[in-house]
């Protein structure tokens, strides 16, 4: 297949088979609202479309414009994000919205260079917003696009080291017209047809010129470097209950799960920290462990419970246990809360 025919074939397929998503316009229509494009792209980073849809709809219902989001209380935004993971994205979301309003009069810049100056917007997001929201020719490369192009050209370089070479190949097939539709078509193709396992080559619009299909083993691409095993860490979380409420703290703004409500916890280390940094002396009861995998390590978190009428310090809040779902706990601590609540019948009650 000629290089210039890739876009022609792919766009013809996209016009018939594109996914209907809440942040998209119809194929060939004027570019979409930059705010909705940007919000969806931030949410979709390392997250599935199915998981993002309800969050996107709640965010745009509650904060329909970038100005609304910029004016929102950061704690409310972090709570609304809870469960979506990678919480630095939520902090950058607030910072970016405020920069757009404060520095750009409430309008997103319409080119990649200016978009990259905004908090949390890197090369991929800048290209995606420029192409999809403003119709600019931009080279948009996510994991789906990498897979499609690596198979199309049977690109031998292993990821992630070979990404510059793959980007050059994407550049070679990106059209000047309908660049936003082309980017979304590549994503749809990678998500629905050129999938990680069992790619559906027989219905792929690019199959005639695909070098990986010709090889007979398209799943061999993209080539990936060997992964290192993630380090295992251990920690302890503390469920402190009093009069139908649980003590929650706000994690430091900077760092993992920054700014989120959480259960108090001690250090996360290579060895079991036991009761180091327990919030208070108590008859702590071990109610089991919960596991969670972060980007760079896996965590095994022991959950300890106690009934106390007082907690030293004033850097937390008593939260009604029957409204714990409204606290916006990140997934790790939501699991710990579920474990603690399940064991409540065995927790002694304090005298008040």
Protein Blocks (a to p, Z undefined) as FASTA:
>chain_A
ZZklmmmmmmmmmmmmpccdfkbccehiacddfklmmmmmmmmgopafklmmmmmmmmmm
mmmbfklmmmpcfklmmmmmgongpmllmmmmmmmmmmmmmmnnopacfbfklmmmpghi
afklmmmmmmmmnopacddddfklmmmmmmmnopabdcfklmmmmmmmmmmmmcfbhklm
mmmmmmmmmmmmmgmbopafklgcklmmmmklmnopamlpccdddddddddddddddddd
eehiacdddddfbdghihiacdddddddfbdekjghiabdcddddebjcddddfkbccdd
dddddddfbdedjkbccddfklmmmnopafklmmmmmmmmmmmmmpccdeZZ
